[in-house]
């Protein structure tokens, strides 16, 4: 096996229209400035994608980028990034995935993949280290994500794929892309592939071995990283209970989405908690490779072994619909996974539909079938026995029936109709923003910039509210997971505007760096909280510093493991300050690309429910004080009052105001 020392700057460019391919060499300068993964991918897209392009048109471009650590054996390093213009939001979509494709792309000798054009016929692209083939995809068109991968992979040990399901083929705006049992979930990237008549991409890797430039330093950093992960409380909890461990924290903080974010807690929330799932469903690890956190699990649901739903799925397709039946949520999850749909946007859209039906904006007659059985709950606040929650969805009826909060009836049919674009499912497949623009109900369409909100209510964590509003891809909790400080760790007072702009900017920059390095964001708990200075600073001191002197508190956070990994693998020197600056550069470039698509301060808003309505039953009567935070955030960022990066900022970060290369 041949070796690649550190990284490869060879970018494979595929033109589906011309059925041609070439190799582009990324510059060392771009590698240093944008690191890799999301960062270098964003720069490649910036240099190629013209503003105003139709996301479902031939000129949209899909970029797939592994990271510097991908394929090295570093903990939690089996990740890669996808970037394109989003059919759901109309702005830049990014998604990170822990499936096997990234490692195979990199060990095939490529540091990235750019897909252009549109195939005349349905196709599957296959490549290895020396050739690219354009194969007929008609025999797999219509198959779900599992069936497709089983059929197109000749040798799953040497090959990995990216595939779409029926939702992507039918251009559902929140369709996703599967790699193994993991997904590039948000923003409708599956529809980008579907619009290109591209059913799948197969990479045959394992031709090259990735060797760090400084093996001794790499092994030292790797050892320290694993030590931190194995002793940090949050990562240990995720390894034991999966991401569903977050249910108890969110519910306690009144940040759990219930009934389209009308409530923030529920006395039945424990039924979808990680602890209950572990107890009732014989869970075992099934995670990204290589991984040290082990948050992914499988378990027995509905008489078969399947993926344990992640926290976001348990909330958006569970509690947010008033459903706490784990078996039902598992069925919804399986339908979405096989069809290739984002469970967050699917759940957010269904919640809007349920409320729209209640308020008479959408007629129940649009639904032609439903499940007939006992509702999971006749009243949201009424307790329900474990036995009764297992009932329902047992018989089919041809009677018209609307979707209702608290009942699983009709949800499976609705999800399938979305994936097939049949009946009202075709409209639901456009997402909640498009539905509210047509039917009304914008005030309870829980989305930002067209992206449905993730499973944390920002009225229980004001910093997260700011992060949602200004996040580049929309209502994204992963742009700046500040709820970790506010809710999980208790280090930052959640219901205050103080210090939140500083914290959001810092976490955004650090997160962009992590996604450029392309390691799991969950490592941020261990890598920032376990170093000596943070770990042994008394909790009350750290809390007060974060609230009153956030700049000092942030200076105590040691995240040097990330630049140390970069340096040991590439041989390129990088300090913590350099790493954070690269993260800032990536974030601002993404914002700048969005402003070229028309994004400005008028889009950095929250749904009316978050800023005008209090959480039902909340004695504190909290709403997100966005106006108190956003001006300070713009100033810290170097944006003008319209939220636009000014030329002085672009010059400071060495971001060219015009793309450097197009073809």
VOLO-777939 format. One record per residue (C-alpha): x, y, z; residue number from 0. Coordinates in steps of 0.001 Angstrom, whole numbers, plus 500000, padded with zeros to 6 digits. Each point is the difference from the previous one (the first is absolute). Layout:
BEGIN
       px       py       pz    nr
        X        Y        Z   NUM
...
//
This chain:
BEGIN
       px       py       pz    nr
   500000   500000   500000     0
   501326   503413   499020     1
   500232   502797   502535     2
   498744   503574   500097     3
   501948   502057   502468     4
   497627   502276   501856     5
   497430   500947   497407     6
   499199   500149   496307     7
   499124   503233   498209     8
   498776   498100   496930     9
   496330   500868   499443    10
   498004   497735   497690    11
   497644   502055   497800    12
   497185   498148   498239    13
   497817   501509   497272    14
   496761   498029   499662    15
   498845   501908   496925    16
   503108   499182   498012    17
   500691   496654   501721    18
   503535   501191   500588    19
   502390   500427   502909    20
   503212   501759   500925    21
   502239   500568   503004    22
   500522   503433   501523    23
   502840   500751   502406    24
   498942   502148   502940    25
   502630   502496   501119    26
   502056   499680   503163    27
   498876   503530   500867    28
   496345   498958   499922    29
   500839   496960   502128    30
   501645   502195   502623    31
   497227   502600   499977    32
   496971   497678   499798    33
   501426   496764   501516    34
   497797   497481   498127    35
   496532   498500   500437    36
   497380   502744   500149    37
   502584   502772   499676    38
   501826   498939   496861    39
   496729   498713   498549    40
   498420   503424   500528    41
   502919   501682   498246    42
   499756   497590   497052    43
   496281   500710   499698    44
   500542   503753   500290    45
   502420   499869   497078    46
   497538   498086   497821    47
   496386   500811   500887    48
   498410   503153   498587    49
   497424   501846   502139    50
   496392   499513   498954    51
   500429   496440   498753    52
   496903   497782   500200    53
   500692   497435   502777    54
   498231   497352   497904    55
   501592   501128   496764    56
   502921   498642   498032    57
   502321   502752   501220    58
   499801   499139   503688    59
   503158   498327   501245    60
   500384   497312   502645    61
   503298   499924   501902    62
   501013   497035   502177    63
   503007   500503   502264    64
   501733   497743   502521    65
   502078   501641   502699    66
   503659   500007   500925    67
   499418   497406   502733    68
   497782   497786   497807    69
   501614   496608   499493    70
   502776   500542   502545    71
   498468   497980   502823    72
   499602   503055   502212    73
   497007   499659   502341    74
   496627   500876   498458    75
   501638   500759   496657    76
   497900   498007   497529    77
   498149   503104   498846    78
   499599   502089   496854    79
   498079   503092   498881    80
   497610   500748   497132    81
   499259   503507   498721    82
   497638   501324   497325    83
   497286   502575   499524    84
   496933   498813   501900    85
   496679   499267   498253    86
   498270   500503   503372    87
   501487   503350   501015    88
   501416   501453   496785    89
   503318   500706   501746    90
   503104   497948   500744    91
   499362   496594   501547    92
   502679   498120   501906    93
   499773   496582   501616    94
   502450   497748   501822    95
   499759   496208   499941    96
   501666   497141   501830    97
   499452   497382   497291    98
   502796   498094   498241    99
   500111   502015   496761   100
   502474   502615   501247   101
   502683   497475   500893   102
   499618   498207   496667   103
   500157   503293   498087   104
   503195   500933   501780   105
   501650   496581   499736   106
   499210   500033   496276   107
   502492   502859   499931   108
   497687   503002   499906   109
   499704   502926   502368   110
   496549   500861   498700   111
   497308   499451   497379   112
   498166   502608   497898   113
   496897   498949   498051   114
   498747   502267   497211   115
   497317   499908   497343   116
   497074   497656   499480   117
   499938   496535   498507   118
   497627   499500   497078   119
   499147   496551   501339   120
   499711   498549   503494   121
   503498   499053   501072   122
   502364   498765   502683   123
   503572   501327   500018   124
   502752   497578   500984   125
   503657   500914   500519   126
   503263   498719   501420   127
   503516   501456   500156   128
   500454   500095   496232   129
   496695   499992   498140   130
   496368   501165   500042   131
   497066   498107   498509   132
   496481   501243   499257   133
   497689   497017   500418   134
   496316   499561   499267   135
   497890   500691   503093   136
   496569   499099   498687   137
   500011   496607   501735   138
   500383   501623   503447   139
   497780   503035   499398   140
   497017   499677   502305   141
   501806   497861   502577   142
   500404   501200   503561   143
   503372   500894   501519   144
   500626   496542   501475   145
   499002   498126   496848   146
   502091   502324   497846   147
   503155   499582   502042   148
   499573   496240   500100   149
   499674   499894   496222   150
   502731   502377   498852   151
   502773   498994   502387   152
   501907   497051   498624   153
   502366   499852   502986   154
   498959   502015   503048   155
   503435   499517   501595   156
   501720   501817   497143   157
   497176   502220   498765   158
   497737   502617   501559   159
   497137   501943   498525   160
   497873   503104   500152   161
   496413   499257   498974   162
   496588   501598   499979   163
   496619   498402   500571   164
   496617   500700   498391   165
   499776   503368   501784   166
   503134   501243   498263   167
   498822   498677   496652   168
   496702   501845   500458   169
   501773   503224   501022   170
   498617   500183   503516   171
   501605   503193   501241   172
   501228   498405   503232   173
   501205   496721   498515   174
   503411   498794   501133   175
   502924   497848   498849   176
   500930   496680   501629   177
   503477   498591   500571   178
   499683   496638   501690   179
   497585   500548   502890   180
   500923   503675   500352   181
   498615   503040   498192   182
   500865   503390   498567   183
   496803   501162   501580   184
   499086   503647   499649   185
   499200   502437   497221   186
   498711   497639   497315   187
   503292   498783   498549   188
   498236   496821   498861   189
   497882   502109   497656   190
   503181   501517   498552   191
   501117   496504   498994   192
   496513   499091   498811   193
   499810   503095   497793   194
   503288   498901   498424   195
   498553   496517   499285   196
   502732   498702   502276   197
   498800   497042   502065   198
   503324   499209   501585   199
   503755   500466   500123   200
   502284   497060   500786   201
   503583   500487   501158   202
   502433   497100   499969   203
   502609   500898   502576   204
   502694   498274   502020   205
   502568   500553   497272   206
   501921   502505   502133   207
   500917   500039   503659   208
   499860   503383   501724   209
   503199   500573   501989   210
   500463   503008   502328   211
   502920   502279   499219   212
   501073   499770   503644   213
   498956   496528   501244   214
   501436   500422   503505   215
   498157   503257   500642   216
   496835   498556   498457   217
   500036   497001   502346   218
   500491   502254   503035   219
   497075   502215   498990   220
   497862   496961   499228   221
   500748   498465   503407   222
   499080   503225   501804   223
   496831   500386   497941   224
   498799   496504   500837   225
   500815   500532   503676   226
   497891   503166   500090   227
   497076   498302   498235   228
   500032   497029   502358   229
   499742   502119   503139   230
   497721   502915   498973   231
   496477   499725   501431   232
   497975   501007   496926   233
   501847   497750   497561   234
   499763   497108   502463   235
   496253   500545   500283   236
   499637   500055   496214   237
   501919   496747   499740   238
   497622   498411   502498   239
   496663   501484   498968   240
   500584   501510   496553   241
   498952   503538   499094   242
   496648   499238   501671   243
   501825   500743   503262   244
   499184   503652   499197   245
   496252   499473   500538   246
   500207   500305   503764   247
   502106   503168   499833   248
   497748   501707   497457   249
   496829   499041   501846   250
   501335   501310   503319   251
   500980   503307   498372   252
   496588   500378   498325   253
   501810   499843   496659   254
   498394   496779   498732   255
   497819   500596   496921   256
   496454   498809   500692   257
   496930   500547   497810   258
   501731   502164   497365   259
   502054   501785   502661   260
   496865   501060   501897   261
   501237   498270   503171   262
   503597   499622   501166   263
   499643   496972   502246   264
   497782   496965   500526   265
   499493   497459   502764   266
   500264   497166   497462   267
   503392   501119   498672   268
   501772   497263   501973   269
   498415   497456   497625   270
   502225   501186   497137   271
   503116   500509   502121   272
   503255   498185   499415   273
   499666   498284   503362   274
   496591   498541   499119   275
   501145   498942   496537   276
   503027   498223   501438   277
   497804   498220   502552   278
   497237   498909   497614   279
   501649   499422   496618   280
   503193   497935   500466   281
   502234   502659   498490   282
   503513   499471   498703   283
   502602   502223   498360   284
   499692   500695   496267   285
   502000   503082   499273   286
   502269   501829   497575   287
   503444   498499   499489   288
   502424   500719   501523   289
   498246   501343   503086   290
   500833   500311   503681   291
   496732   501592   501185   292
   497642   497280   498700   293
   496810   502078   500012   294
   498349   497973   497213   295
   497970   496950   501034   296
   497717   497307   498684   297
   497197   498332   501907   298
   496890   497874   499701   299
   496895   501901   498937   300
   496805   498591   498520   301
   501432   496494   500162   302
   503158   500724   498008   303
   503436   501476   500489   304
   500348   503489   498602   305
   501708   503334   500618   306
   499132   501689   503279   307
   498472   503380   499081   308
   502281   502926   500747   309
   498972   502776   502391   310
   498845   502255   497155   311
   497772   497263   498613   312
   498580   499105   503413   313
   499009   503615   500507   314
   498982   501262   496553   315
   498177   496796   498985   316
   499043   499267   503602   317
   499418   502543   502739   318
   499472   502871   497562   319
   497082   498052   498526   320
   498783   499126   503507   321
   501144   496378   499558   322
   502009   498084   502611   323
   499607   496517   498530   324
   503531   498787   499271   325
   498833   497231   497669   326
   498034   502481   497895   327
   502903   502464   499842   328
   502277   497158   498914   329
   497631   499226   497118   330
   499994   503647   498953   331
   503802   500017   500175   332
   500327   496889   497844   333
   497663   501429   497351   334
   502054   503200   499825   335
   503325   498160   499918   336
   498988   497653   497222   337
   498265   502729   497984   338
   502938   502346   500574   339
   498384   502882   501924   340
   501199   502298   502772   341
   498068   499080   503150   342
   500319   503526   501432   343
   498378   501749   497055   344
   497497   497183   499551   345
   498912   500319   503625   346
   499947   503793   499937   347
   497872   499963   496864   348
   497536   497462   501426   349
   499672   502082   503176   350
   499122   503056   497921   351
   497400   497962   498101   352
   498434   498750   503247   353
   499663   503532   501344   354
   498775   501313   496645   355
   497247   497365   500003   356
   499047   500948   503557   357
   499727   503663   499010   358
   498082   499308   496815   359
   502719   501127   497588   360
   500290   496554   498436   361
   496972   497803   499382   362
   499994   496495   501480   363
   498715   498833   496618   364
   503508   500180   498546   365
   500779   496767   501861   366
   498457   496969   498355   367
   500972   497300   502484   368
   501093   499568   503567   369
   500588   497388   502650   370
   497029   499223   502198   371
   500629   499176   503613   372
   500221   501484   503467   373
   501800   503319   500054   374
   503267   499993   501893   375
   498604   502868   502065   376
   496561   501615   499970   377
   501451   502998   501770   378
   503610   501125   499857   379
   500314   500521   503734   380
   498193   496813   500970   381
   502158   497142   501251   382
   500028   496838   497912   383
   500886   496440   500919   384
   502895   498165   498378   385
   497570   497406   498633   386
   497705   502515   498344   387
   502948   501734   498343   388
   500797   496738   498211   389
   496572   499937   498377   390
   498823   501736   496853   391
   500716   499833   496270   392
   498694   496401   499852   393
   497239   500330   497434   394
   499716   501934   496750   395
   496965   502046   499098   396
   499008   501694   496771   397
   498255   502793   501893   398
   501409   503492   499565   399
   501919   500904   503133   400
   502250   502856   501006   401
   503225   499784   501932   402
   499520   500781   503693   403
   502352   500863   502828   404
   500374   497084   502385   405
   499041   497337   497456   406
   502289   497922   497774   407
   497069   499350   497668   408
   500748   500976   496427   409
   503612   501026   500546   410
   501487   497015   498195   411
   497669   500623   497051   412
   500899   503688   500036   413
   503748   499291   499964   414
   499626   497534   497165   415
   497859   502428   498010   416
   502681   502664   500446   417
   502711   497662   498719   418
   497860   499049   496984   419
   498763   503580   499447   420
   496424   498752   499909   421
   496956   502124   500815   422
   500574   502494   502785   423
   503350   498290   500599   424
   501344   501910   497008   425
   499309   503290   501777   426
   501292   498750   503350   427
   503224   499059   498221   428
   500677   503695   499437   429
   500401   500600   503750   430
   498208   502107   502586   431
   501092   503394   498655   432
   498491   499340   496577   433
   496808   498620   501564   434
   499589   503038   502254   435
   500582   502366   497104   436
   497134   498347   498118   437
   497511   499278   502785   438
   500932   502486   502717   439
   501259   499109   503453   440
   503464   501495   499636   441
   499987   500732   503733   442
   500045   496295   500838   443
   502220   498798   497160   444
   502971   499238   502243   445
   502820   500682   497568   446
   502746   502512   499278   447
   501050   500804   496431   448
   497875   497034   498898   449
   501698   497393   502187   450
   497822   498384   502658   451
   501199   500512   503559   452
   501925   497268   501804   453
   498778   498394   503215   454
   500747   502677   502597   455
   497633   502847   500863   456
   502029   503237   500167   457
   497642   501549   502565   458
   501743   497669   502426   459
   503459   501079   498777   460
   500279   503541   498635   461
   503468   499547   498543   462
   498676   497191   497864   463
   497293   502378   498793   464
   502667   502382   498727   465
   501918   497088   498487   466
   496874   498787   498157   467
   499257   503472   498651   468
   503469   500703   498595   469
   501016   496442   499027   470
   501141   499910   496405   471
   497966   496990   498938   472
   496818   500840   501938   473
   498596   498855   503354   474
   503020   497812   500689   475
   501042   498954   503496   476
   503340   498742   498676   477
   501173   503380   498719   478
   500630   501003   503613   479
   498994   497411   502588   480
   499870   502606   502737   481
   497142   498119   501687   482
   502773   497723   501258   483
   501188   502809   502268   484
   496478   501187   500792   485
   498125   496709   500502   486
   502257   496936   500228   487
   502964   501364   501948   488
   498362   502794   502001   489
   502941   502315   499360   490
   498072   502896   498516   491
   496732   501443   501297   492
   497458   499054   497303   493
   497392   502758   500423   494
   502159   503076   499564   495
   501305   501860   496962   496
   503265   500801   501776   497
   503159   498499   498422   498
   498029   498076   497361   499
   501322   501891   496926   500
   503607   499343   501050   501
   499286   496347   500710   502
   498115   499434   496740   503
   502794   501525   497914   504
   502658   497940   501757   505
   498116   496719   499667   506
   499179   500720   496341   507
   503672   500564   499199   508
   501171   496957   501926   509
   497303   497835   498435   510
   500991   501054   496488   511
   503565   499024   500801   512
   498876   496620   501309   513
   497870   499409   496890   514
   502952   500969   497822   515
   502269   497568   501800   516
   496988   497667   499698   517
   499828   498315   503316   518
   496843   499504   502030   519
   498595   503111   501686   520
   499324   497952   503123   521
   503760   499962   500611   522
   499662   503674   500918   523
   498736   498989   503451   524
   503066   497922   500796   525
   502627   502067   498209   526
   498977   503308   501604   527
   498844   498911   503478   528
   502601   497373   500911   529
   503237   502013   499633   530
   501475   500925   503392   531
   499136   503705   500228   532
   496310   499582   499170   533
   499554   496751   501885   534
   501383   501321   503274   535
   498620   503527   499935   536
   497234   500012   502648   537
   496567   499825   498420   538
   498680   503158   501653   539
   503051   501920   498742   540
   499530   498764   496437   541
   496271   500797   500079   542
   500579   503546   501176   543
   502770   500567   497489   544
   497817   498779   497137   545
   497196   502311   501041   546
   501924   503151   500918   547
   503383   499636   498271   548
   499362   497645   497063   549
   503254   500951   498259   550
   501956   498809   503062   551
   497965   496808   500273   552
   500561   499198   496334   553
   503728   500564   500430   554
   499983   497169   502561   555
   498611   497524   497462   556
   502841   497915   498626   557
   499106   498431   496646   558
   503590   499463   498853   559
   499344   496344   499165   560
   498386   501133   496735   561
   502928   502018   498585   562
   502389   497381   501404   563
   498249   497345   497913   564
   500211   502258   496938   565
   503703   500701   500493   566
   500992   496410   500766   567
   498157   498671   496944   568
   500878   502671   497420   569
   503348   501244   501231   570
   498599   503551   499731   571
   500395   502013   503196   572
   496746   501233   501502   573
   499353   501620   503371   574
   496684   500138   501842   575
   499659   503631   498924   576
   500606   498990   496363   577
   497402   497250   500290   578
   497369   502328   501418   579
   500789   502604   497342   580
   499546   497372   497287   581
   496627   499143   501527   582
   499031   503678   499923   583
   501108   500251   496369   584
   497855   496999   499042   585
   496952   501318   501830   586
   500265   503474   498472   587
   500549   498595   496500   588
   496814   497962   500357   589
   498126   503093   501204   590
   501390   502023   497110   591
   498856   497365   497505   592
   496529   500135   501549   593
   499865   503789   499791   594
   500721   499676   496275   595
   496779   497967   499907   596
   498093   502824   501709   597
   500350   499115   503697   598
   500180   502943   502414   599
   498894   501047   503489   600
   496339   499655   498993   601
   500590   496241   499800   602
   501756   499714   503379   603
   496741   499584   501858   604
   498140   497425   502036   605
   496428   498737   499597   606
   497443   502207   501734   607
   499336   497192   502465   608
   503523   500389   501399   609
   500009   503781   500409   610
   496332   500791   500696   611
   498501   496935   501723   612
   501147   498526   503290   613
   500295   496274   500482   614
   496613   498742   501209   615
   500127   499675   503767   616
   503309   501831   500379   617
   499739   502061   503182   618
   502954   502133   498899   619
   498140   500876   496775   620
   503198   499943   497980   621
   500410   501020   496368   622
   503290   500332   498144   623
   501317   503596   500257   624
   501544   499864   496542   625
   500096   503776   499543   626
   502246   500336   503044   627
   502600   497620   498568   628
   500150   500260   496242   629
   501463   503515   499677   630
   502867   499091   502328   631
   500548   496799   498025   632
   500237   501895   496689   633
   502517   502387   501524   634
   502157   497157   501337   635
   499846   498298   496616   636
   500950   503091   498021   637
   496717   500090   498084   638
   498169   503226   499247   639
   496547   500709   501437   640
   498440   498016   497139   641
   501983   496916   500992   642
   502342   500213   496991   643
   503743   499286   500389   644
   501783   503294   499219   645
   502986   500186   497658   646
   502329   500760   502915   647
   499067   496664   501583   648
   500495   498092   496742   649
   503444   501577   499593   650
   500922   499191   503595   651
   499087   496343   499490   652
   501570   499935   496503   653
   496716   499033   498376   654
   499918   501178   496374   655
   496899   502085   499282   656
   499759   498205   496650   657
   500633   496304   499282   658
   503539   499110   498973   659
   499163   497279   497498   660
   497003   498877   497983   661
   499622   497561   497188   662
//
